[in-house]
Amino acid sequence: MTLPKGDAVRPATDAMRQAVFSSIASRVPGARFLDLFAGSGAYGLEALSRGAAGGVFVERNAKAVGCIRANLAAVCKSLARDPHDLAVLNADATSVAVPGAAPDLVFIDPPYDVIADVAPKLFTRLTALLAGQPDPVIIFEMPGEQELAAEGWTCVKRLGKGSRQPTACFFKRAG
């Protein structure tokens, strides 16, 4: 996987990605995804390799966007898959207009130091974006010591343990 030079991107660890996808395995084939703060594109690329129908990668760092495009081309080639139902957007994840159908799965892996600021905006936008989806899942990676409460959403599962360790929280609509 291609990564931009420097520390602009903190890719999800292989172990975390495997744990996440083990938890949502039956939901991935045929699903549409949205990979916010995509970085290297690891979550969305994993979804593609497991049968997702298509999706959108959103990343603000232009160098990282170039890496996502390269990684996406390589994955599509290895899967003999046409990339027509995939988009890579160089945009701010908190305000981007997402093209196409609403996603079934949303992966959010922001820089840890901005989570408290961006999470409320993201959940507000996702509530509107996902309104037509019957049972969307939001997977939000964050440090183990952090807690998120999002109006209209409930954390139904959390993977990972310990402070300063990455964890993934699975949010579904409340009620």
Buried (B, 14 or more C-beta within 10 A) or exposed (E): EBBBEEEBBBBBBEEBBEBBBEBBEEBBEEBBBBBBBBBBBBBBBBBBBBEBBBBBBBBBBEBBBBBBBBBBEEBBEEEEBEBEBBBBBBBBBBEBEBEEEBBBBBBBBBEBEEBEEBBBEBBBBBBEBBEEBEEBBBBBBBBBEBEBEBEEBEBEBBBBEEEEEBBBBBBBBEE
